[in-house]
Amino acid sequence: GEADYARFIDLMSTLIGRLLLIGWSYAFAFHLANGVRHLFWDTGRGVEMHQANASAWFVLAASVAMTAGFWMVLA
């Protein structure tokens, strides 16, 4: 109900709540970017060791960028 929703909003407005929300959005972005990486692997591209390492770093950077962009839009 309304009281539970108000408590949830109050909790998510705290520092710990914000960190949880940022962490969840990062997890979503990481999962999305890594899913795209695996789609490329399914076509046989990017499976060499140096390519896999490069794409792993790209996934990390893209996840941070997507998370930051998402939170900049919300601010």
Summary of the structure (lengths in Angstrom):
residues: 75
radius of gyration: 16.9
end to end distance: 26.8
largest distance: 54.1
contacts: 174
relative contact order: 0.12
helix: 87%
strand: 0%
